[in-house]
Amino acid sequence: MILLTGGNGQLGTELRHLLDERKVEYVSTDSSEMNIIDAEQTMKIIKELKPTVIYHCAAYTAVDKAEDEGKELDEKINVEGTKNVAEAAKAVGATLVYISTDYVFDGTKKDGVYKVDDQPNPQNEYGRTKLLGEKIVEETLDNYYIVRTSWVFGQYGHNFVFTMQKLAETRDQLTVVNDQFGRPTWTRTLAEFMAFVIDNKASYGTYHLSNDNSCSWYEFAKEILKDKEVEVLPVDSSKFPQKAKRPQYSVMDLSKAKELGFDIPTWQDALARMLNK
């Protein structure tokens, strides 16, 4: 039996649709059904359900709020919550799939991509708590997958694609930062990889998974809006000051995921497929 945490979020919803298509049985929970901050409740529910696999999609992802007003909640969900889920997974012998982020890196690497075993050095609170979550998973379990991803977009929930489309409805000119580089990730590709490592009994450990090719946010926006009557202009990130420091360069190495035989579409192809849906 499979258990999902954060089943109503952007990734959790995509994963539910994928499992439904494949007629795989699962139980999906959100915070109202299983509050992962509550250790006792989390342990009780997981012991009752006895899942063999837990897809841990629940997370605090408000990156800027995590710097101040959301700092306590960020810590509780991403660190304490992950600890509670990991300990319950251990109690029932479940394999845990934990979703992490490119924000565990500082973004200063200039000679190639970030490899799985490169030294993390988070520059914001969200990255810090997600890295603490990684460490808890590693220390608590032997049977786990940590999947770091980046620049997530999809059909469900708020993301950069919908933000750009919405802005383009009322403006004929948009400015987007062109000095931050990464790999966009379609939730569908990520959900397929999460299922793939379980189905194929891949070696446990840490993986990087995004769509192939890299870009700046400006290039991503240009592709999103290429069929719209709107001009997209590049600016540097000093024009958009944010509370949380973003890594300037967070292109992650995908070779470990590719070596499993998992086919990774380019972000351009993934975006086209998502928009066509």
Backbone as CSV, one residue per row, in Angstrom:
resi,resn,N_x,N_y,N_z,CA_x,CA_y,CA_z,C_x,C_y,C_z
1,MET,0.846,-1.201,0.000,0.000,0.000,0.000,0.882,1.252,0.000
2,ILE,0.432,2.245,-0.730,1.179,3.502,-0.869,0.480,4.613,-0.109
3,LEU,1.254,5.436,0.580,0.722,6.596,1.299,1.347,7.864,0.736
4,LEU,0.513,8.878,0.519,0.989,10.199,0.098,0.769,11.199,1.216
5,THR,1.809,11.991,1.527,1.578,13.179,2.349,1.522,14.364,1.389
6,GLY,0.796,15.401,1.776,0.667,16.563,0.892,-0.025,16.234,-0.408
7,GLY,-1.015,15.351,-0.326,-1.682,14.852,-1.526,-2.493,15.862,-2.308
8,ASN,-2.778,17.036,-1.704,-3.547,18.060,-2.420,-2.676,19.190,-2.950
9,GLY,-1.363,19.092,-2.746,-0.450,20.116,-3.262,-0.191,19.943,-4.741
10,GLN,0.669,20.790,-5.282,0.960,20.785,-6.719,1.522,19.429,-7.175
11,LEU,2.520,18.930,-6.457,3.117,17.642,-6.818,2.233,16.476,-6.397
12,GLY,1.659,16.545,-5.194,0.803,15.475,-4.696,-0.380,15.208,-5.614
13,THR,-0.979,16.288,-6.137,-2.121,16.144,-7.053,-1.684,15.459,-8.346
14,GLU,-0.525,15.871,-8.875,0.008,15.237,-10.094,0.265,13.744,-9.862
15,LEU,0.823,13.433,-8.701,1.136,12.036,-8.374,-0.147,11.208,-8.238
16,ARG,-1.173,11.797,-7.643,-2.468,11.087,-7.524,-3.024,10.744,-8.909
17,HIS,-2.970,11.718,-9.826,-3.473,11.479,-11.187,-2.681,10.364,-11.871
18,LEU,-1.374,10.372,-11.669,-0.525,9.328,-12.264,-0.884,7.945,-11.710
19,LEU,-1.027,7.848,-10.396,-1.359,6.563,-9.768,-2.763,6.103,-10.171
20,ASP,-3.697,7.057,-10.293,-5.054,6.727,-10.769,-5.008,6.129,-12.178
21,GLU,-4.240,6.784,-13.059,-4.097,6.297,-14.449,-3.565,4.870,-14.478
22,ARG,-2.641,4.599,-13.559,-1.993,3.283,-13.542,-2.738,2.273,-12.669
23,LYS,-3.875,2.731,-12.118,-4.724,1.880,-11.272,-3.944,1.301,-10.075
24,VAL,-3.136,2.159,-9.496,-2.359,1.788,-8.309,-3.115,2.281,-7.071
25,GLU,-3.271,1.403,-6.102,-3.993,1.790,-4.883,-3.100,2.625,-3.969
26,TYR,-3.693,3.645,-3.379,-2.948,4.503,-2.467,-3.910,5.194,-1.507
27,VAL,-3.365,5.747,-0.442,-4.120,6.612,0.461,-3.437,7.975,0.422
28,SER,-4.219,9.004,0.119,-3.682,10.362,0.056,-4.124,11.149,1.284
29,THR,-3.186,11.856,1.903,-3.525,12.661,3.085,-3.082,14.104,2.873
30,ASP,-3.817,15.003,3.525,-3.325,16.377,3.655,-3.291,16.718,5.143
31,SER,-3.002,17.969,5.473,-2.796,18.331,6.887,-4.048,18.159,7.738
32,SER,-5.224,18.195,7.105,-6.454,18.029,7.887,-6.678,16.562,8.271
33,GLU,-6.090,15.648,7.491,-6.270,14.209,7.755,-5.111,13.615,8.539
34,MET,-3.897,14.107,8.242,-2.730,13.668,9.004,-1.790,14.866,9.126
35,ASN,-1.802,15.463,10.305,-0.954,16.628,10.544,0.450,16.136,10.896
36,ILE,1.375,16.232,9.950,2.698,15.635,10.167,3.483,16.308,11.307
37,ILE,3.053,17.495,11.721,3.701,18.160,12.868,3.378,17.404,14.167
38,ASP,2.263,16.706,14.168,1.819,15.933,15.337,2.430,14.529,15.264
39,ALA,3.488,14.319,16.039,4.243,13.047,15.973,3.374,11.854,16.334
40,GLU,2.564,12.022,17.363,1.739,10.911,17.858,0.695,10.500,16.808
41,GLN,0.022,11.510,16.253,-1.003,11.230,15.235,-0.379,10.597,13.979
42,THR,0.766,11.125,13.563,1.451,10.610,12.374,1.833,9.142,12.569
43,MET,2.411,8.835,13.722,2.809,7.455,14.019,1.588,6.534,14.054
44,LYS,0.524,7.002,14.690,-0.697,6.195,14.831,-1.292,5.858,13.457
45,ILE,-1.443,6.858,12.605,-2.060,6.648,11.287,-1.188,5.732,10.422
46,ILE,0.120,5.985,10.428,1.009,5.180,9.581,1.091,3.733,10.085
47,LYS,1.043,3.572,11.396,1.041,2.196,11.934,-0.258,1.469,11.593
48,GLU,-1.354,2.192,11.544,-2.640,1.584,11.172,-2.664,1.207,9.686
49,LEU,-2.142,2.098,8.844,-2.183,1.877,7.394,-1.125,0.880,6.921
50,LYS,0.007,0.844,7.637,1.129,-0.041,7.271,1.524,0.073,5.788
51,PRO,1.820,1.279,5.309,2.231,1.404,3.906,3.607,0.779,3.677
52,THR,3.837,0.317,2.454,5.183,-0.162,2.098,5.999,0.976,1.490
53,VAL,5.281,1.976,0.963,5.933,3.146,0.356,5.240,4.417,0.845
54,ILE,6.036,5.423,1.211,5.482,6.738,1.557,6.110,7.776,0.633
55,TYR,5.268,8.435,-0.162,5.713,9.572,-0.967,5.490,10.827,-0.120
56,HIS,6.582,11.401,0.359,6.479,12.543,1.275,6.529,13.853,0.483
57,CYS,5.348,14.284,0.033,5.234,15.512,-0.780,4.887,16.735,0.070
58,ALA,4.453,16.532,1.303,4.083,17.662,2.160,5.318,18.491,2.483
59,ALA,5.204,19.806,2.330,6.334,20.693,2.624,5.834,22.122,2.777
60,TYR,6.621,22.913,3.472,6.393,24.365,3.507,7.253,24.949,2.388
61,THR,6.625,25.602,1.412,7.367,26.050,0.229,7.282,27.557,-0.017
62,ALA,6.751,28.319,0.949,6.693,29.781,0.791,8.079,30.350,1.108
63,VAL,8.931,30.389,0.094,10.363,30.649,0.287,10.631,31.994,0.962
64,ASP,9.954,33.050,0.534,10.198,34.370,1.145,9.606,34.480,2.548
65,LYS,8.411,33.946,2.726,7.792,33.979,4.060,8.632,33.214,5.089
66,ALA,9.329,32.179,4.629,10.156,31.363,5.530,11.265,32.179,6.192
67,GLU,11.581,33.334,5.611,12.634,34.184,6.182,12.172,34.911,7.443
68,ASP,10.865,35.141,7.581,10.391,35.879,8.760,9.078,35.329,9.306
69,GLU,7.935,35.780,8.795,6.641,35.405,9.399,6.371,33.897,9.358
70,GLY,6.923,33.217,8.367,6.678,31.775,8.254,7.824,30.913,8.763
71,LYS,8.802,31.535,9.394,10.023,30.819,9.787,9.727,29.637,10.716
72,GLU,8.875,29.856,11.682,8.544,28.801,12.658,7.806,27.646,11.983
73,LEU,6.851,27.989,11.118,6.068,26.956,10.427,6.947,26.181,9.448
74,ASP,7.842,26.877,8.771,8.799,26.251,7.858,9.608,25.186,8.604
75,GLU,10.100,25.539,9.764,10.890,24.614,10.591,10.039,23.425,11.044
76,LYS,8.815,23.719,11.486,7.940,22.650,12.002,7.574,21.644,10.915
77,ILE,7.203,22.132,9.739,6.757,21.227,8.665,7.943,20.495,8.023
78,ASN,8.973,21.268,7.614,10.057,20.677,6.833,11.058,19.880,7.661
79,VAL,11.183,20.228,8.952,12.145,19.505,9.792,11.416,18.539,10.727
80,GLU,10.591,19.079,11.644,9.882,18.213,12.601,8.924,17.266,11.889
81,GLY,8.197,17.796,10.910,7.240,16.968,10.168,7.924,15.822,9.442
82,THR,9.047,16.139,8.806,9.800,15.102,8.098,10.340,14.060,9.080
83,LYS,10.786,14.525,10.245,11.276,13.600,11.280,10.162,12.638,11.707
84,ASN,8.966,13.177,11.895,7.832,12.351,12.323,7.466,11.312,11.266
85,VAL,7.467,11.740,9.999,7.139,10.817,8.896,8.233,9.751,8.765
86,ALA,9.496,10.167,8.872,10.615,9.224,8.736,10.607,8.187,9.855
87,GLU,10.331,8.636,11.074,10.316,7.695,12.204,9.153,6.707,12.095
88,ALA,8.012,7.193,11.600,6.863,6.303,11.402,7.140,5.325,10.259
89,ALA,7.822,5.817,9.209,8.204,4.939,8.089,9.117,3.821,8.594
90,LYS,10.051,4.184,9.451,10.967,3.191,10.018,10.208,2.155,10.843
91,ALA,9.231,2.625,11.611,8.458,1.734,12.492,7.709,0.654,11.715
92,VAL,7.275,0.982,10.481,6.514,0.001,9.690,7.343,-0.598,8.547
93,GLY,8.600,-0.179,8.433,9.478,-0.709,7.380,9.198,-0.167,6.000
94,ALA,8.570,1.022,5.931,8.219,1.599,4.624,9.422,2.280,3.974
95,THR,9.452,2.251,2.655,10.430,3.026,1.892,9.909,4.450,1.768
96,LEU,10.774,5.435,2.042,10.362,6.842,2.006,10.961,7.544,0.792
97,VAL,10.110,8.276,0.065,10.572,9.124,-1.030,10.386,10.566,-0.576
98,TYR,11.504,11.260,-0.380,11.494,12.624,0.163,11.896,13.610,-0.930
99,ILE,11.096,14.647,-1.115,11.371,15.639,-2.154,12.159,16.806,-1.562
100,SER,13.331,17.062,-2.141,14.152,18.180,-1.695,14.329,19.189,-2.834
101,THR,15.327,20.038,-2.745,15.376,21.228,-3.596,16.793,21.610,-4.002
102,ASP,16.899,22.309,-5.136,18.188,22.890,-5.553,18.652,23.965,-4.579
103,TYR,17.738,24.471,-3.758,18.099,25.541,-2.810,18.996,25.054,-1.678
104,VAL,19.311,23.752,-1.649,20.324,23.285,-0.683,21.721,23.730,-1.121
105,PHE,21.871,24.192,-2.374,23.161,24.661,-2.879,23.217,26.185,-2.855
106,ASP,24.447,26.731,-2.813,24.572,28.193,-2.706,24.544,28.913,-4.050
107,GLY,24.650,28.162,-5.160,24.521,28.787,-6.472,25.774,29.479,-6.976
108,THR,26.924,29.227,-6.335,28.162,29.905,-6.740,29.022,29.057,-7.674
109,LYS,28.612,27.830,-7.945,29.419,26.933,-8.801,29.412,27.446,-10.240
110,LYS,30.593,27.587,-10.792,30.678,28.129,-12.158,31.287,27.119,-13.139
111,ASP,31.749,25.984,-12.626,32.418,25.015,-13.507,31.583,23.747,-13.629
112,GLY,30.474,23.865,-14.344,29.645,22.677,-14.554,28.465,22.599,-13.614
113,VAL,27.814,21.437,-13.614,26.552,21.258,-12.900,26.782,20.768,-11.464
114,TYR,25.770,20.945,-10.619,25.839,20.437,-9.240,25.605,18.937,-9.228
115,LYS,26.598,18.215,-8.750,26.477,16.763,-8.652,25.802,16.382,-7.335
116,VAL,25.295,15.147,-7.276,24.552,14.663,-6.119,25.365,14.775,-4.828
117,ASP,26.687,14.527,-4.941,27.509,14.545,-3.726,28.268,15.856,-3.519
118,ASP,27.922,16.902,-4.279,28.520,18.216,-4.024,28.083,18.741,-2.655
119,GLN,28.936,19.564,-2.063,28.678,20.064,-0.713,27.500,21.052,-0.703
120,PRO,26.425,20.749,0.035,25.326,21.715,0.151,25.754,22.930,0.987
121,ASN,25.156,24.062,0.682,25.427,25.282,1.445,24.253,26.234,1.252
122,PRO,23.092,25.924,1.858,21.890,26.716,1.600,22.048,28.174,2.020
123,GLN,21.437,29.067,1.249,21.544,30.507,1.498,20.238,31.114,2.001
124,ASN,19.203,30.291,2.151,17.940,30.810,2.701,17.332,29.780,3.659
125,GLU,16.310,30.201,4.378,15.697,29.356,5.413,15.048,28.110,4.828
126,TYR,14.378,28.271,3.696,13.728,27.123,3.052,14.770,26.057,2.692
127,GLY,15.869,26.479,2.071,16.932,25.537,1.716,17.532,24.870,2.946
128,ARG,17.673,25.667,4.006,18.237,25.134,5.256,17.349,24.038,5.844
129,THR,16.043,24.275,5.891,15.145,23.280,6.500,14.992,22.041,5.618
130,LYS,15.024,22.228,4.306,14.942,21.063,3.413,16.206,20.204,3.536
131,LEU,17.348,20.843,3.719,18.593,20.088,3.922,18.562,19.346,5.257
132,LEU,18.030,19.985,6.300,17.881,19.295,7.591,16.971,18.082,7.439
133,GLY,15.910,18.242,6.618,15.019,17.115,6.324,15.764,15.973,5.654
134,GLU,16.628,16.310,4.699,17.454,15.289,4.028,18.281,14.512,5.052
135,LYS,18.924,15.254,5.946,19.807,14.622,6.937,19.031,13.703,7.871
136,ILE,17.819,14.131,8.241,16.970,13.303,9.107,16.608,11.994,8.399
137,VAL,16.241,12.097,7.134,15.885,10.898,6.354,17.078,9.942,6.280
138,GLU,18.254,10.493,5.992,19.482,9.673,5.884,19.827,8.990,7.205
139,GLU,19.637,9.725,8.309,20.013,9.196,9.626,18.988,8.199,10.169
140,THR,17.730,8.354,9.752,16.655,7.529,10.308,16.467,6.226,9.547
141,LEU,16.632,6.270,8.227,16.260,5.141,7.371,17.417,4.620,6.530
142,ASP,17.318,3.371,6.138,18.227,2.794,5.140,17.548,2.784,3.770
143,ASN,16.238,2.570,3.789,15.474,2.446,2.531,14.759,3.762,2.217
144,TYR,15.496,4.653,1.537,14.935,5.971,1.215,15.453,6.449,-0.136
145,TYR,14.674,7.346,-0.736,15.107,8.105,-1.905,14.942,9.581,-1.578
146,ILE,16.008,10.349,-1.694,15.928,11.810,-1.620,15.997,12.306,-3.058
147,VAL,14.976,13.030,-3.482,14.932,13.526,-4.861,14.956,15.048,-4.827
148,ARG,16.088,15.620,-5.234,16.190,17.087,-5.309,15.664,17.547,-6.662
149,THR,14.852,18.578,-6.622,14.269,19.093,-7.853,14.349,20.618,-7.856
150,SER,13.848,21.258,-8.931,13.978,22.713,-9.041,12.921,23.296,-9.974
151,TRP,12.602,24.547,-9.754,11.762,25.335,-10.665,10.516,24.553,-11.106
152,VAL,9.750,24.101,-10.138,8.641,23.176,-10.401,7.436,23.908,-11.019
153,PHE,6.886,23.319,-12.070,5.670,23.842,-12.691,4.755,22.678,-13.050
154,GLY,3.475,22.956,-13.187,2.524,21.912,-13.556,1.117,22.464,-13.641
155,GLN,0.178,21.566,-13.891,-1.219,21.983,-14.082,-1.927,22.366,-12.787
156,TYR,-1.390,21.895,-11.667,-2.119,22.019,-10.395,-1.371,22.944,-9.446
157,GLY,-2.060,23.968,-8.972,-1.437,24.862,-8.001,-0.760,26.051,-8.654
158,HIS,-0.198,26.920,-7.809,0.439,28.152,-8.286,1.868,27.862,-8.717
159,ASN,2.269,28.418,-9.857,3.648,28.282,-10.297,3.963,29.350,-11.338
160,PHE,5.210,29.397,-11.749,5.725,30.445,-12.631,4.979,30.505,-13.969
161,VAL,4.610,29.361,-14.506,3.918,29.335,-15.803,2.603,30.107,-15.721
162,PHE,1.800,29.811,-14.701,0.510,30.494,-14.554,0.690,31.969,-14.207
163,THR,1.715,32.281,-13.421,1.990,33.683,-13.075,2.284,34.490,-14.334
164,MET,3.131,33.959,-15.196,3.476,34.652,-16.445,2.251,34.801,-17.356
165,GLN,1.466,33.737,-17.482,0.272,33.790,-18.329,-0.715,34.837,-17.820
166,LYS,-0.872,34.901,-16.508,-1.806,35.850,-15.889,-1.344,37.288,-16.136
167,LEU,-0.056,37.544,-15.933,0.484,38.890,-16.145,0.338,39.317,-17.599
168,ALA,0.519,38.359,-18.512,0.445,38.658,-19.945,-0.967,39.041,-20.398
169,GLU,-1.962,38.695,-19.588,-3.357,39.041,-19.929,-3.608,40.542,-19.829
170,THR,-2.873,41.214,-18.944,-3.164,42.634,-18.688,-2.001,43.568,-19.049
171,ARG,-0.899,43.008,-19.507,0.254,43.847,-19.840,0.796,43.493,-21.213
172,ASP,1.381,44.496,-21.879,1.985,44.192,-23.181,3.505,44.100,-23.089
173,GLN,4.011,44.322,-21.866,5.451,44.206,-21.662,5.736,43.647,-20.259
174,LEU,6.638,42.649,-20.175,7.011,42.052,-18.886,8.528,42.040,-18.752
175,THR,9.005,42.257,-17.537,10.443,42.121,-17.286,10.688,40.905,-16.392
176,VAL,11.676,40.098,-16.775,11.975,38.857,-16.050,13.489,38.735,-15.879
177,VAL,13.912,38.235,-14.718,15.352,38.163,-14.428,16.074,37.202,-15.366
178,ASN,17.252,37.637,-15.795,18.035,36.820,-16.739,19.396,36.427,-16.166
179,ASP,19.576,36.584,-14.830,20.870,36.234,-14.234,20.747,35.143,-13.166
180,GLN,19.646,34.386,-13.221,19.503,33.183,-12.386,19.229,32.016,-13.337
181,PHE,20.023,30.942,-13.174,19.949,29.818,-14.107,19.653,28.516,-13.380
182,GLY,18.780,27.706,-13.989,18.427,26.421,-13.392,17.752,25.521,-14.404
183,ARG,17.107,24.481,-13.897,16.363,23.554,-14.765,14.894,23.544,-14.341
184,PRO,13.964,23.937,-15.210,12.541,23.784,-14.895,12.165,22.300,-14.762
185,THR,11.171,22.032,-13.935,10.724,20.640,-13.709,9.211,20.555,-13.795
186,TRP,8.723,19.767,-14.734,7.289,19.485,-14.843,6.921,18.467,-13.767
187,THR,5.861,18.753,-13.038,5.426,17.838,-11.970,5.180,16.426,-12.499
188,ARG,4.742,16.328,-13.741,4.475,15.002,-14.327,5.778,14.196,-14.430
189,THR,6.844,14.822,-14.917,8.132,14.137,-15.024,8.622,13.716,-13.648
190,LEU,8.473,14.603,-12.683,8.914,14.315,-11.313,8.108,13.169,-10.709
191,ALA,6.785,13.198,-10.882,5.925,12.127,-10.354,6.283,10.791,-11.009
192,GLU,6.544,10.813,-12.318,6.913,9.576,-13.026,8.231,9.021,-12.494
193,PHE,9.165,9.906,-12.168,10.440,9.442,-11.627,10.266,8.845,-10.235
194,MET,9.425,9.464,-9.426,9.163,8.953,-8.079,8.595,7.538,-8.139
195,ALA,7.677,7.311,-9.074,7.109,5.973,-9.252,8.150,5.019,-9.838
196,PHE,8.998,5.552,-10.729,10.010,4.740,-11.418,11.014,4.128,-10.442
197,VAL,11.517,4.931,-9.496,12.540,4.395,-8.574,11.958,3.274,-7.714
198,ILE,10.673,3.410,-7.359,10.008,2.358,-6.571,9.779,1.117,-7.429
199,ASP,9.181,1.316,-8.599,8.841,0.184,-9.471,10.075,-0.602,-9.917
200,ASN,11.196,0.109,-10.095,12.407,-0.533,-10.609,13.420,-0.858,-9.518
201,LYS,12.980,-0.674,-8.255,13.862,-0.983,-7.109,15.264,-0.396,-7.312
202,ALA,15.291,0.877,-7.653,16.565,1.575,-7.869,17.370,1.606,-6.574
203,SER,18.672,1.764,-6.693,19.526,1.856,-5.502,19.075,3.029,-4.636
204,TYR,19.015,2.797,-3.329,18.608,3.862,-2.418,19.636,4.986,-2.427
205,GLY,19.189,6.184,-2.038,20.105,7.321,-1.951,19.507,8.584,-2.529
206,THR,20.382,9.505,-2.898,19.978,10.837,-3.360,20.083,10.943,-4.877
207,TYR,19.063,11.546,-5.482,19.023,11.764,-6.932,18.661,13.216,-7.223
208,HIS,19.068,13.685,-8.391,18.616,14.980,-8.904,17.655,14.714,-10.049
209,LEU,16.506,15.374,-10.039,15.548,15.159,-11.123,14.870,16.473,-11.506
210,SER,15.167,16.915,-12.710,14.486,18.043,-13.334,14.319,17.662,-14.795
211,ASN,13.729,18.544,-15.567,13.714,18.282,-17.004,15.073,18.651,-17.583
212,ASP,15.368,18.099,-18.761,16.684,18.312,-19.364,16.774,19.724,-19.964
213,ASN,18.017,20.169,-20.188,18.359,21.524,-20.636,18.210,22.496,-19.456
214,SER,18.880,23.621,-19.562,18.794,24.641,-18.519,18.475,25.987,-19.158
215,CYS,18.139,26.963,-18.337,17.756,28.276,-18.864,17.772,29.306,-17.736
216,SER,17.586,30.553,-18.100,17.320,31.605,-17.109,15.805,31.738,-16.973
217,TRP,15.377,32.428,-15.934,13.933,32.679,-15.776,13.394,33.457,-16.988
218,TYR,14.215,34.361,-17.517,13.833,35.140,-18.704,13.584,34.210,-19.897
219,GLU,14.498,33.261,-20.122,14.328,32.319,-21.244,13.112,31.430,-21.036
220,PHE,12.887,31.052,-19.793,11.703,30.239,-19.456,10.424,31.025,-19.772
221,ALA,10.384,32.296,-19.356,9.215,33.149,-19.603,8.991,33.358,-21.100
222,LYS,10.071,33.570,-21.855,9.958,33.766,-23.309,9.291,32.555,-23.969
223,GLU,9.683,31.352,-23.512,9.112,30.128,-24.083,7.640,29.980,-23.692
224,ILE,7.310,30.302,-22.451,5.924,30.214,-21.976,5.012,31.122,-22.798
225,LEU,5.524,32.306,-23.128,4.686,33.345,-23.749,4.952,33.531,-25.236
226,LYS,5.608,32.551,-25.863,6.020,32.746,-27.260,4.850,32.931,-28.224
227,ASP,3.664,32.441,-27.847,2.495,32.608,-28.725,1.586,33.750,-28.285
228,LYS,2.040,34.541,-27.317,1.213,35.650,-26.796,1.717,36.986,-27.341
229,GLU,0.802,37.942,-27.373,1.171,39.290,-27.820,1.744,40.069,-26.641
230,VAL,2.930,39.710,-26.239,3.565,40.395,-25.109,5.069,40.397,-25.308
231,GLU,5.698,41.519,-24.958,7.156,41.622,-25.066,7.778,41.253,-23.719
232,VAL,8.754,40.347,-23.744,9.436,39.930,-22.509,10.854,40.495,-22.535
233,LEU,11.183,41.281,-21.517,12.488,41.943,-21.468,13.340,41.399,-20.324
234,PRO,14.647,41.220,-20.574,15.533,40.727,-19.515,15.991,41.842,-18.577
235,VAL,16.056,41.527,-17.272,16.614,42.455,-16.282,17.447,41.640,-15.290
236,ASP,18.322,42.318,-14.536,19.056,41.552,-13.523,18.253,41.526,-12.220
237,SER,18.606,40.582,-11.351,17.767,40.309,-10.172,17.737,41.440,-9.150
238,SER,18.635,42.419,-9.294,18.580,43.584,-8.387,17.294,44.382,-8.580
239,LYS,16.647,44.202,-9.753,15.370,44.905,-10.033,14.189,44.251,-9.308
240,PHE,14.393,43.021,-8.831,13.334,42.308,-8.111,13.861,41.813,-6.765
241,PRO,14.106,42.742,-5.823,14.639,42.298,-4.523,13.664,41.368,-3.808
242,GLN,14.183,40.282,-3.263,13.365,39.305,-2.541,13.978,39.038,-1.173
243,LYS,13.120,38.690,-0.217,13.607,38.432,1.148,14.601,37.282,1.178
244,ALA,14.259,36.204,0.486,15.115,35.009,0.491,16.107,35.081,-0.666
245,LYS,17.365,34.866,-0.367,18.395,34.849,-1.404,18.244,33.577,-2.243
246,ARG,18.184,33.749,-3.566,18.091,32.608,-4.484,19.482,32.250,-5.014
247,PRO,19.743,30.956,-5.242,21.012,30.611,-5.880,21.032,31.149,-7.307
248,GLN,22.124,31.790,-7.691,22.200,32.348,-9.051,22.329,31.269,-10.103
249,TYR,22.988,30.191,-9.735,23.215,29.092,-10.687,22.956,27.779,-9.954
250,SER,21.856,27.109,-10.294,21.529,25.870,-9.573,21.181,24.745,-10.548
251,VAL,21.961,24.665,-11.631,21.744,23.596,-12.619,22.300,22.295,-12.033
252,MET,21.423,21.313,-11.856,21.816,20.062,-11.203,22.089,18.956,-12.232
253,ASP,23.061,18.129,-11.910,23.473,17.010,-12.762,22.405,15.909,-12.736
254,LEU,21.955,15.504,-13.921,20.886,14.497,-14.027,21.405,13.101,-14.357
255,SER,22.728,12.938,-14.420,23.274,11.674,-14.944,22.893,10.459,-14.100
256,LYS,22.793,10.623,-12.782,22.457,9.482,-11.924,21.048,8.966,-12.233
257,ALA,20.114,9.869,-12.459,18.746,9.475,-12.821,18.711,8.840,-14.217
258,LYS,19.484,9.412,-15.138,19.521,8.880,-16.515,20.116,7.472,-16.551
259,GLU,21.109,7.238,-15.687,21.764,5.924,-15.657,20.807,4.803,-15.238
260,LEU,19.714,5.159,-14.594,18.702,4.159,-14.222,17.882,3.721,-15.435
261,GLY,18.019,4.486,-16.544,17.214,4.195,-17.730,15.945,5.028,-17.778
262,PHE,15.860,6.039,-16.917,14.673,6.912,-16.908,14.830,7.971,-17.994
263,ASP,13.813,8.091,-18.834,13.850,9.025,-19.956,13.399,10.416,-19.488
264,ILE,14.263,11.402,-19.640,13.960,12.761,-19.168,13.728,13.685,-20.354
265,PRO,12.500,14.170,-20.532,12.246,15.112,-21.625,12.918,16.462,-21.340
266,THR,13.165,17.237,-22.385,13.661,18.602,-22.185,12.556,19.438,-21.524
267,TRP,12.964,20.527,-20.898,11.933,21.385,-20.267,11.040,22.017,-21.328
268,GLN,11.599,22.256,-22.513,10.781,22.835,-23.592,9.672,21.869,-24.013
269,ASP,10.046,20.583,-24.135,9.066,19.566,-24.527,8.038,19.380,-23.398
270,ALA,8.520,19.355,-22.184,7.615,19.174,-21.037,6.622,20.339,-20.939
271,LEU,7.111,21.553,-21.138,6.239,22.731,-21.095,5.180,22.675,-22.190
272,ALA,5.607,22.307,-23.401,4.656,22.200,-24.518,3.575,21.168,-24.212
273,ARG,3.990,20.024,-23.645,3.014,18.968,-23.313,2.062,19.416,-22.220
274,MET,2.582,20.122,-21.222,1.711,20.614,-20.147,0.704,21.637,-20.683
275,LEU,1.174,22.557,-21.522,0.278,23.586,-22.062,-0.761,22.990,-22.995
276,ASN,-0.406,21.918,-23.684,-1.355,21.242,-24.584,-2.432,20.477,-23.813
277,LYS,-2.127,20.121,-22.559,-3.114,19.413,-21.741,-4.279,20.336,-21.385
